[in-house]
Amino acid sequence: MRMDKKHRDSNTPEVNPEPGPCNPGKTERYQAGYKHEQAGKCPDINGEPCIQEEDSPAAGPEIPAEGPGAPAAESGTPEEALNEVIQALTLERDQWKSKAAEYWDSYLRAMSEMDNFRKRTERDIHTRINRGKSELILPLLDVLDNFDRALAAGEKNAKADQGSGFKAFYDGVALIRRQILDVLAREGVEPIEDPVGKAFDPKYHEAMFAQEGGGEHGTIVQEFQKGYMYKGEVLRPSRVKVIR
């Protein structure tokens, strides 16, 4: 059974209600577009404000998030960014250059100290070697003195009898003495010059006796024991007699 629209129940809502203040028609909705700037209270028939849809937030400029993962904002022009990079690289270069100069100076100091240590060690080694040799050579000089005394004692007899066997013995002893002097000379040992008639020098001479008068004061008149030098240093001074 069909029911007429006019005889429908008043409680039954209409399918297409008439447009009202809170229910605008389709044409008005699309034309007005819900002007949000003029939207306020839209009272309905009963005077109650109608519920309107919340305005969607307008799309504004995107604010970058802060934090370690946020993209770095560009500052300035590309030229300024390039200048900042150049300044940073220049500063880093200067720092490494300073460190390189410091390390080079430390290297040179270490090399100098090592060279000085090497020279000092070599000098100490040579000093010890020379001291050891001088301690060995010094007793040999006493043996050489005995050769000198033996030759001095037999010199007269050797000259008197040229054809005897004593002369051959004398020449053999003199040859041995000369060989000893050659060996000592190769090691740097040299006899001090004959001091007789020269002024006394405490660096090379040792006064054993003194006599009154007979010449100028400090003049050496006799040598008792020959002195020797070892590599420019006095190994044993000459023992002499001087005029007081």
Backbone bond lengths (Angstrom), bond angles and torsions (degrees), N, CA, C in turn:
res aa  C-N    CA-C-N  psi(-1)  N-CA   C-N-CA  omega(-1)  CA-C   N-CA-C  phi
1 M - - - 1.452 - - 1.507 108.90 -
2 R 1.242 116.90 126.67 1.449 122.36 -179.32 1.515 110.40 -84.61
3 M 1.292 110.09 142.63 1.461 116.39 179.59 1.502 108.21 -113.22
4 D 1.316 114.37 138.53 1.457 118.71 178.97 1.495 110.01 -76.92
5 K 1.299 115.55 148.85 1.467 120.87 -177.44 1.511 110.91 -60.43
6 K 1.341 115.89 -33.99 1.453 118.54 -176.92 1.499 111.68 -72.17
7 H 1.372 117.12 -26.65 1.459 121.43 -176.51 1.529 111.73 -97.91
8 R 1.271 119.69 12.51 1.472 121.52 178.30 1.503 110.48 -70.77
9 D 1.310 115.04 157.35 1.468 121.39 179.38 1.520 109.07 -66.38
10 S 1.302 112.61 139.05 1.478 116.37 -179.47 1.517 113.00 -67.76
11 N 1.357 116.71 -23.73 1.488 119.48 179.66 1.520 112.76 -78.20
12 T 1.347 115.96 -14.32 1.472 118.68 -178.81 1.512 109.41 -80.28
13 P 1.320 117.63 121.22 1.469 117.69 -178.75 1.495 111.31 -69.70
14 E 1.285 112.68 147.29 1.447 117.27 178.32 1.522 110.81 -78.70
15 V 1.305 111.90 148.64 1.473 116.88 -178.75 1.493 110.24 -69.52
16 N 1.301 117.43 -43.59 1.462 121.66 -179.18 1.505 108.24 -119.56
17 P 1.304 118.12 84.28 1.458 118.70 -178.69 1.500 110.96 -65.97
18 E 1.311 112.09 156.53 1.436 117.56 -179.75 1.517 109.79 -72.45
19 P 1.246 115.67 147.53 1.486 117.57 179.19 1.498 110.65 -66.67
20 G 1.328 114.72 139.53 1.454 121.78 179.50 1.508 110.55 -135.62
21 P 1.362 113.75 -169.28 1.455 116.14 -179.27 1.503 113.30 -64.67
22 C 1.343 117.75 -33.82 1.470 121.38 178.58 1.507 111.95 -101.28
23 N 1.306 118.18 1.88 1.460 119.72 -179.86 1.515 108.08 -137.41
24 P 1.278 116.69 75.33 1.463 118.60 -177.59 1.509 110.49 -68.86
25 G 1.239 114.17 156.27 1.435 118.85 178.81 1.518 112.31 -72.96
26 K 1.317 113.98 168.94 1.460 118.30 -178.76 1.512 111.82 -61.63
27 T 1.310 114.63 -39.96 1.463 117.16 -177.75 1.509 110.96 -65.17
28 E 1.370 114.47 -42.65 1.466 117.40 -179.84 1.520 111.67 -68.58
29 R 1.356 117.16 -34.92 1.482 119.08 179.19 1.514 111.02 -64.23
30 Y 1.284 116.49 -45.10 1.461 118.70 -177.52 1.502 111.74 -72.92
31 Q 1.352 115.73 -32.85 1.454 116.99 -179.35 1.524 110.59 -76.79
32 A 1.327 115.17 -44.35 1.486 117.52 -178.29 1.509 111.42 -73.73
33 G 1.360 115.50 -34.52 1.473 118.94 179.32 1.498 113.44 65.79
34 Y 1.332 116.06 24.33 1.464 119.65 -179.54 1.515 110.29 50.66
35 K 1.280 112.94 70.90 1.464 117.63 -178.61 1.513 109.26 -60.91
36 H 1.342 115.60 105.22 1.459 120.81 -173.08 1.517 111.46 -73.48
37 E 1.292 116.66 -23.47 1.437 116.28 -179.05 1.525 112.00 -74.58
38 Q 1.329 116.27 -23.02 1.457 120.09 178.52 1.523 111.44 -103.02
39 A 1.356 113.52 0.55 1.460 116.75 -176.04 1.507 109.20 -74.03
40 G 1.247 118.70 131.76 1.461 125.26 176.67 1.499 108.67 -142.41
41 K 1.274 113.48 -126.00 1.461 118.84 173.55 1.527 109.33 -89.70
42 C 1.266 113.41 126.35 1.471 118.72 178.56 1.530 108.20 -111.61
43 P 1.330 117.70 92.23 1.477 118.85 -174.93 1.517 111.52 -70.45
44 D 1.274 112.47 140.52 1.462 116.77 176.57 1.535 109.75 -88.93
45 I 1.286 116.20 -163.18 1.455 120.39 -175.41 1.511 111.15 -65.28
46 N 1.371 115.50 -36.69 1.460 120.23 -178.36 1.515 113.00 -83.29
47 G 1.299 116.93 2.40 1.466 120.13 -179.44 1.521 114.19 86.31
48 E 1.391 118.36 2.94 1.456 122.32 178.63 1.528 109.23 -86.30
49 P 1.299 114.67 141.12 1.492 115.32 177.84 1.509 110.61 -68.42
50 C 1.284 114.78 135.36 1.465 118.95 179.89 1.515 110.68 -81.42
51 I 1.307 115.71 149.52 1.483 122.05 -178.30 1.508 108.25 -83.10
52 Q 1.270 114.90 119.25 1.463 120.28 178.85 1.524 110.23 -106.27
53 E 1.282 115.01 155.30 1.468 120.36 178.37 1.525 109.35 -68.93
54 E 1.340 113.66 139.00 1.472 118.92 178.50 1.512 110.47 -66.34
55 D 1.307 111.26 137.42 1.465 115.96 178.52 1.506 110.00 -66.28
56 S 1.288 115.88 133.98 1.479 119.02 174.18 1.511 109.01 -72.29
57 P 1.301 116.56 137.92 1.477 118.87 -178.81 1.506 110.98 -59.05
58 A 1.315 111.93 133.57 1.468 116.60 179.75 1.514 110.41 -66.64
59 A 1.295 114.57 144.17 1.478 119.61 179.71 1.507 109.06 -70.69
60 G 1.299 115.83 116.50 1.464 121.41 179.14 1.518 111.05 -113.61
61 P 1.292 116.10 -173.37 1.480 119.09 179.29 1.524 110.71 -67.43
62 E 1.266 116.29 133.53 1.481 122.69 -178.70 1.515 109.86 -72.04
63 I 1.330 114.72 124.08 1.471 119.89 -179.95 1.515 108.06 -92.62
64 P 1.314 117.93 121.95 1.470 119.70 -178.07 1.512 110.01 -65.53
65 A 1.310 115.34 141.33 1.470 120.83 178.58 1.516 109.73 -72.51
66 E 1.336 112.13 147.22 1.464 117.60 178.60 1.517 109.51 -94.96
67 G 1.296 115.27 145.40 1.455 119.88 179.04 1.510 110.70 143.65
68 P 1.337 116.04 176.22 1.469 118.51 -177.63 1.511 113.53 -65.85
69 G 1.319 117.15 -27.36 1.455 118.99 -179.30 1.492 114.05 -87.95
70 A 1.349 117.67 -5.07 1.460 120.38 -177.75 1.506 110.13 -72.36
71 P 1.350 117.82 143.04 1.467 120.19 178.33 1.509 111.53 -67.38
72 A 1.324 116.04 141.00 1.463 121.19 -179.00 1.514 110.09 -71.66
73 A 1.310 113.68 132.60 1.457 118.51 -179.65 1.518 109.80 -77.63
74 E 1.298 113.36 140.10 1.455 117.65 179.63 1.519 109.51 -73.75
75 S 1.345 114.40 131.09 1.468 119.51 -179.51 1.513 108.72 -114.02
76 G 1.264 115.39 123.74 1.451 119.73 175.43 1.519 111.86 74.52
77 T 1.322 112.26 -169.48 1.452 120.72 -178.46 1.526 110.00 -87.26
78 P 1.324 118.10 166.12 1.467 120.30 177.05 1.530 112.51 -58.44
79 E 1.337 117.43 -33.16 1.458 119.53 178.35 1.526 111.32 -64.04
80 E 1.353 115.91 -41.56 1.460 119.04 179.30 1.521 111.14 -66.84
81 A 1.330 116.72 -39.03 1.466 119.67 177.38 1.522 111.06 -63.33
82 L 1.334 116.24 -40.77 1.462 120.01 178.40 1.532 111.35 -64.29
83 N 1.335 116.05 -39.71 1.469 119.73 178.42 1.528 110.95 -64.39
84 E 1.336 116.11 -38.12 1.460 118.56 178.05 1.520 111.05 -64.19
85 V 1.327 117.43 -40.20 1.471 120.86 177.88 1.526 110.97 -64.55
86 I 1.322 115.72 -41.76 1.469 119.88 179.11 1.517 111.04 -63.62
87 Q 1.347 116.27 -42.28 1.462 119.47 178.25 1.520 111.70 -63.62
88 A 1.328 117.45 -39.79 1.469 120.97 178.92 1.528 110.59 -64.97
89 L 1.335 117.00 -44.12 1.464 120.31 178.74 1.525 111.47 -65.62
90 T 1.337 116.67 -38.60 1.464 120.00 177.77 1.517 111.35 -63.38
91 L 1.341 116.19 -42.70 1.465 120.00 177.85 1.515 111.23 -63.03
92 E 1.321 116.68 -42.55 1.471 120.10 178.39 1.524 111.02 -64.70
93 R 1.341 117.16 -39.87 1.464 120.46 177.44 1.519 111.52 -61.48
94 D 1.340 116.99 -44.58 1.462 120.66 179.33 1.531 111.52 -62.44
95 Q 1.346 116.39 -38.26 1.459 119.32 178.95 1.525 111.11 -64.51
96 W 1.335 116.63 -45.69 1.462 119.24 179.08 1.519 111.48 -67.20
97 K 1.335 116.50 -34.18 1.461 119.93 177.28 1.516 110.88 -64.47
98 S 1.342 116.90 -40.66 1.458 121.02 177.31 1.526 111.02 -64.18
99 K 1.332 116.04 -42.83 1.460 119.45 178.47 1.522 110.95 -64.51
100 A 1.328 117.53 -40.41 1.471 120.86 178.87 1.529 110.92 -62.04
101 A 1.344 116.23 -42.35 1.469 119.35 178.15 1.526 111.05 -64.23
102 E 1.329 115.87 -38.85 1.469 119.57 179.04 1.526 110.68 -65.61
103 Y 1.341 116.95 -44.12 1.461 120.32 179.04 1.524 111.29 -65.76
104 W 1.334 117.58 -37.39 1.467 120.75 178.75 1.527 110.62 -65.54
105 D 1.336 116.28 -40.97 1.464 119.78 177.25 1.533 110.75 -63.56
106 S 1.330 116.53 -41.24 1.468 119.74 177.70 1.535 110.52 -63.92
107 Y 1.333 116.17 -38.35 1.468 119.95 178.28 1.527 111.73 -63.69
108 L 1.345 116.06 -44.15 1.457 119.30 179.26 1.524 111.36 -64.62
109 R 1.338 116.40 -39.46 1.464 119.79 177.84 1.530 110.91 -63.24
110 A 1.335 115.60 -42.83 1.467 119.30 179.31 1.525 111.11 -64.29
111 M 1.335 116.37 -41.25 1.462 119.51 178.45 1.527 111.45 -64.83
112 S 1.338 116.38 -39.56 1.466 120.00 178.53 1.525 110.68 -65.47
113 E 1.340 116.33 -43.85 1.457 119.06 178.26 1.527 111.38 -63.67
114 M 1.337 116.50 -38.76 1.458 119.55 178.38 1.519 111.40 -66.01
115 D 1.340 116.51 -39.76 1.462 119.79 178.61 1.533 110.76 -66.03
116 N 1.339 116.26 -41.88 1.466 119.10 177.23 1.525 111.25 -64.19
117 F 1.330 116.11 -39.32 1.465 119.32 177.85 1.522 110.88 -63.99
118 R 1.342 116.45 -40.64 1.463 119.69 179.29 1.532 111.13 -64.12
119 K 1.352 116.03 -44.61 1.456 119.34 179.24 1.522 111.30 -64.42
120 R 1.333 116.00 -42.18 1.456 119.90 179.80 1.536 111.07 -63.87
121 T 1.338 115.44 -39.57 1.465 119.46 178.78 1.521 110.99 -65.90
122 E 1.335 116.25 -43.98 1.466 119.37 178.53 1.531 110.71 -62.89
123 R 1.328 116.54 -40.51 1.462 119.72 179.01 1.529 111.42 -64.28
124 D 1.324 115.99 -40.93 1.462 119.25 178.58 1.524 111.06 -65.82
125 I 1.345 115.70 -38.99 1.467 119.02 179.45 1.522 110.38 -64.39
126 H 1.346 117.01 -44.96 1.469 120.03 179.13 1.525 110.87 -63.87
127 T 1.328 116.32 -38.46 1.468 119.20 179.09 1.519 110.84 -63.11
128 R 1.312 116.78 -42.74 1.466 119.90 179.06 1.520 111.24 -66.81
129 I 1.334 116.05 -40.34 1.465 119.08 178.44 1.527 110.50 -63.17
130 N 1.329 116.88 -45.45 1.470 120.18 179.84 1.521 111.37 -64.27
131 R 1.334 115.72 -38.64 1.469 118.46 178.30 1.530 110.45 -63.87
132 G 1.347 116.13 -41.76 1.462 119.12 178.00 1.514 112.29 -64.41
133 K 1.334 116.30 -40.24 1.470 119.31 178.86 1.520 111.24 -66.78
134 S 1.333 116.39 -41.37 1.469 119.32 179.99 1.528 110.97 -63.42
135 E 1.335 116.55 -36.02 1.461 118.48 177.09 1.526 111.74 -66.92
136 L 1.333 117.71 -28.52 1.461 121.13 176.56 1.529 111.87 -81.13
137 I 1.325 117.04 -36.72 1.472 121.25 -176.39 1.522 111.22 -74.02
138 L 1.308 116.52 -35.81 1.469 119.74 -174.90 1.535 112.40 -56.79
139 P 1.331 120.52 -44.92 1.477 118.39 176.24 1.536 113.38 -65.74
140 L 1.349 116.11 -28.88 1.457 118.40 179.17 1.529 111.52 -66.65
141 L 1.335 116.62 -26.27 1.467 119.30 178.94 1.531 111.14 -65.79
142 D 1.329 115.69 -32.27 1.464 118.41 176.20 1.527 110.48 -65.63
143 V 1.350 115.85 -38.80 1.467 119.33 176.53 1.521 110.27 -64.49
144 L 1.327 116.76 -39.18 1.464 120.68 178.00 1.528 111.18 -65.44
145 D 1.327 117.66 -34.53 1.477 120.71 176.31 1.528 111.06 -62.53
146 N 1.339 116.44 -38.37 1.464 119.47 178.77 1.528 111.06 -66.53
147 F 1.343 116.20 -35.27 1.459 118.64 174.26 1.528 110.44 -62.62
148 D 1.318 117.82 -40.52 1.465 121.85 179.79 1.544 110.59 -64.36
149 R 1.316 117.63 -41.11 1.459 120.81 179.57 1.533 111.03 -66.91
150 A 1.360 114.86 -39.88 1.466 118.06 179.26 1.525 111.18 -65.14
151 L 1.319 116.92 -42.08 1.454 120.14 179.12 1.520 111.70 -68.20
152 A 1.346 116.55 -37.17 1.467 119.27 178.15 1.529 111.18 -65.57
153 A 1.341 117.41 -35.87 1.460 120.61 -179.60 1.525 112.37 -71.98
154 G 1.342 117.84 -35.57 1.472 119.86 -177.07 1.510 113.23 -96.22
155 E 1.331 118.47 3.76 1.467 119.73 -177.51 1.529 111.75 -65.18
156 K 1.311 117.69 -41.96 1.474 119.95 -178.13 1.524 111.32 -64.84
157 N 1.344 117.69 -45.60 1.465 120.88 -179.95 1.523 111.31 -65.50
158 A 1.323 117.43 -35.47 1.459 119.55 179.70 1.514 111.40 -67.20
159 K 1.324 117.41 -36.66 1.458 120.17 178.46 1.527 111.21 -73.64
160 A 1.354 116.90 -32.29 1.471 120.06 -177.96 1.520 111.65 -72.23
161 D 1.320 117.72 -37.24 1.470 120.32 -176.50 1.534 107.88 -122.44
162 Q 1.321 114.16 93.21 1.453 118.79 -176.52 1.525 112.01 -75.32
163 G 1.307 118.24 -28.01 1.469 120.15 -174.67 1.509 113.97 -96.38
164 S 1.312 119.74 1.91 1.467 122.00 -177.56 1.524 110.90 -85.04
165 G 1.340 114.12 168.89 1.462 119.47 178.40 1.517 112.52 -71.03
166 F 1.334 116.01 -20.40 1.461 118.83 179.33 1.530 111.44 -65.29
167 K 1.313 114.54 -34.70 1.472 118.65 179.44 1.528 110.41 -64.08
168 A 1.321 118.63 -39.65 1.469 121.80 177.74 1.528 110.52 -66.51
169 F 1.350 116.49 -39.42 1.461 119.65 176.91 1.521 110.79 -63.86
170 Y 1.315 115.54 -41.86 1.470 120.54 179.87 1.539 110.68 -62.70
171 D 1.293 117.18 -42.75 1.467 120.73 179.48 1.533 111.12 -66.38
172 G 1.342 117.40 -34.31 1.471 120.76 178.40 1.533 111.42 -66.77
173 V 1.352 114.80 -41.58 1.468 118.16 178.41 1.535 110.77 -65.91
174 A 1.334 116.80 -39.48 1.472 120.76 178.38 1.526 110.92 -64.40
175 L 1.355 116.81 -35.19 1.463 120.43 178.81 1.534 110.54 -67.31
176 I 1.339 116.65 -42.00 1.463 119.88 178.31 1.539 110.32 -61.39
177 R 1.328 116.07 -42.15 1.469 119.35 178.69 1.526 110.75 -61.43
178 R 1.324 116.84 -40.61 1.457 120.17 -179.15 1.523 110.49 -67.32
179 Q 1.306 118.98 -36.86 1.465 121.83 177.07 1.536 111.51 -64.44
180 I 1.337 114.52 -40.81 1.471 117.20 177.63 1.517 111.22 -62.65
181 L 1.337 116.04 -41.47 1.472 119.13 178.24 1.520 111.92 -64.11
182 D 1.346 117.67 -35.64 1.464 120.92 178.28 1.530 111.17 -65.98
183 V 1.347 116.37 -41.19 1.464 119.56 178.93 1.528 110.46 -64.63
184 L 1.334 115.66 -42.82 1.459 118.80 179.54 1.529 111.67 -67.15
185 A 1.333 116.03 -34.34 1.469 119.47 179.29 1.529 111.08 -65.24
186 R 1.345 116.97 -37.70 1.471 119.72 177.64 1.525 112.16 -65.86
187 E 1.303 117.94 -24.51 1.463 122.39 177.14 1.518 112.53 -89.16
188 G 1.330 117.59 -2.77 1.458 120.91 178.00 1.509 114.53 100.61
189 V 1.354 118.18 13.99 1.462 121.59 -179.90 1.526 108.80 -96.34
190 E 1.335 115.67 127.66 1.462 121.57 179.26 1.529 109.46 -134.55
191 P 1.348 117.53 142.23 1.472 119.55 178.30 1.528 110.97 -74.23
192 I 1.315 115.89 145.63 1.466 121.04 175.22 1.526 108.10 -74.46
193 E 1.330 116.87 142.85 1.466 121.23 -178.17 1.534 111.07 -57.43
194 D 1.330 114.31 153.32 1.465 119.72 179.06 1.529 109.31 -59.71
195 P 1.346 117.56 119.25 1.470 119.91 -172.89 1.532 114.53 -86.60
196 V 1.325 119.02 -4.50 1.465 121.09 -174.80 1.530 109.59 -62.62
197 G 1.355 115.46 128.76 1.454 121.44 -179.92 1.529 112.84 88.81
198 K 1.339 118.38 -2.88 1.466 121.35 -179.72 1.527 109.89 -105.15
199 A 1.319 115.32 164.17 1.463 120.49 179.19 1.527 110.20 -72.36
200 F 1.304 113.65 145.97 1.466 119.50 -179.14 1.527 109.99 -68.81
201 D 1.348 117.52 132.48 1.460 124.15 178.21 1.529 107.33 -126.16
202 P 1.324 118.06 111.47 1.473 119.80 -176.74 1.531 113.34 -61.70
203 K 1.331 117.79 -17.64 1.462 120.00 178.87 1.522 111.21 -71.63
204 Y 1.336 116.83 -34.23 1.469 120.62 -175.98 1.533 113.09 -113.31
205 H 1.305 116.72 -14.79 1.476 119.66 -172.68 1.518 110.93 -122.66
206 E 1.313 114.02 152.49 1.467 122.07 175.38 1.530 107.77 -128.44
207 A 1.335 116.52 116.63 1.475 121.05 -177.05 1.525 109.85 -78.43
208 M 1.344 115.99 120.59 1.463 121.97 178.20 1.534 111.24 -98.45
209 F 1.315 115.78 -35.94 1.467 121.53 -178.89 1.519 108.31 -139.46
210 A 1.339 114.79 161.85 1.471 121.95 177.08 1.519 108.50 -141.29
211 Q 1.322 116.81 146.22 1.463 122.16 179.26 1.527 110.08 -125.77
212 E 1.302 114.79 152.57 1.465 120.94 179.38 1.525 109.83 -86.17
213 G 1.330 115.08 126.40 1.459 120.90 175.86 1.523 112.01 67.93
214 G 1.337 112.70 -173.45 1.463 119.29 179.91 1.511 112.59 96.35
215 G 1.318 117.49 3.99 1.460 118.70 179.79 1.523 111.55 158.70
216 E 1.308 114.80 -168.05 1.457 120.18 -178.23 1.523 110.08 -73.08
217 H 1.313 114.98 146.82 1.464 120.62 -178.47 1.532 110.52 -61.55
218 G 1.345 116.78 132.18 1.461 122.20 177.79 1.510 114.19 87.41
219 T 1.319 117.94 3.83 1.464 119.92 179.25 1.530 109.55 -82.23
220 I 1.338 116.33 138.10 1.471 122.02 -179.74 1.536 108.11 -83.49
221 V 1.330 115.87 128.30 1.460 120.72 -177.87 1.531 112.35 -110.08
222 Q 1.341 117.90 -16.25 1.458 119.43 -178.21 1.529 110.01 -158.08
223 E 1.350 115.36 146.22 1.471 121.71 176.98 1.528 108.57 -113.91
224 F 1.338 115.91 125.48 1.456 120.34 179.65 1.531 112.15 -95.22
225 Q 1.296 117.23 -34.47 1.470 121.51 -179.32 1.519 108.94 -143.45
226 K 1.341 115.38 131.99 1.470 120.28 -176.84 1.528 109.81 -73.20
227 G 1.336 115.35 140.89 1.463 121.35 177.45 1.522 111.95 -97.08
228 Y 1.351 116.58 159.78 1.468 121.71 -177.13 1.532 109.51 -138.00
229 M 1.337 113.66 149.38 1.469 122.89 176.03 1.527 109.46 -109.85
230 Y 1.326 116.15 145.40 1.467 120.38 177.16 1.522 108.74 -129.59
231 K 1.336 115.96 107.26 1.462 123.27 179.09 1.529 111.97 53.36
232 G 1.314 115.24 49.06 1.454 121.77 175.50 1.513 114.97 83.56
233 E 1.312 119.10 -1.17 1.452 122.35 179.24 1.530 109.48 -118.70
234 V 1.327 114.79 151.00 1.465 119.69 -178.62 1.521 108.38 -73.50
235 L 1.325 115.47 116.42 1.457 120.27 176.18 1.535 110.51 -84.89
236 R 1.318 115.29 -40.89 1.460 120.66 175.23 1.522 108.23 -149.75
237 P 1.359 118.68 123.87 1.477 119.92 -179.46 1.524 111.74 -73.25
238 S 1.325 114.86 159.41 1.472 120.42 177.09 1.527 109.10 -78.33
239 R 1.303 116.30 130.54 1.476 120.91 178.04 1.514 108.32 -93.40
240 V 1.343 114.12 122.33 1.466 119.19 -168.66 1.528 110.98 -135.66
241 K 1.374 112.93 173.44 1.470 122.26 174.01 1.516 106.64 -118.23
242 V 1.356 116.70 132.94 1.460 120.93 -173.46 1.538 108.97 -124.03
243 I 1.343 113.73 165.11 1.457 121.27 176.34 1.526 108.03 -89.78
244 R 1.324 115.33 127.68 1.448 120.77 -178.92 1.516 110.96 -78.41
